[in-house]
């Protein structure tokens, strides 16, 4: 009897030791300093930081009209355009560069400020969708197992925050919009500003048959770029305003709790 009891006790201690010493994930751990570094990198690559300082220069420069921007040009047309530009380099070298810069910035804003990336954090719309699919594909295992040494739960939370920070911020933005629109006022600024931002990049460059009285093709493109960036800056401003001052404590606790719960329960690298 004593030998059987000793075997059972040895098996229990061995299984308990395996549970305690199981690692959090194969991807390793991160420190709080790494999270700050990821946050800084994400913000420095955002639309608001990258393109807002260029707006004064664009407004002072001569840019094309909205109707003069050609979309979907063929290679032959592009080659002809390049030849014409080369001929005019000697007479107007600066104007061509300024026009190209204005068109490039507007096309970048249209690409980045998609409905799934209103904060402009992802590099392109495709990058944003890839990150959302990556977040969706994470396996939910309800948290790491116990470990004798270290803090596996905190390590996983920090790791997921680093990997999914852009998506978590957009989830927080969604909660702020819903709480402002449903619980405060239908005319709260944040939801309407996000809608105006989508409209600013979706409105066509050329005059449409539905609204012939609105001369969209005669609007200088630089004003379209400046208007979009102004709305985008207001989106960030009122997002911070809602989070810091106006958000209901219960809604904010629910939003942050949901983010922390996912960061704790989703296995990093499981997608």
Buried (B, 14 or more C-beta within 10 A) or exposed (E): EEEEEEEEEEEEEEEEEEEEEEBBBEBEBBEEEBBEEBBEEBBEEBBBEBBBEBBEEBBEBEBBBBBBBEEEEEEEEEEEEEEEBEEEEEEEEEBBEBBEBBBEBBBBBBBBBBEEBBBBBBBEBEBBBEBBEBBEEBEEEEBBBEBEEEEBBBBBBBBBBBBBBBBBBBBBBEBBBBBBBEEBEEEBBBBBBBEBBBEBBEBEBBBEEEEEEEEBBEBBBBBBBBBBBBBBBBBBBBBEBBBEEBBEEEBBEEBBEBBBBBBBBBBBBEE
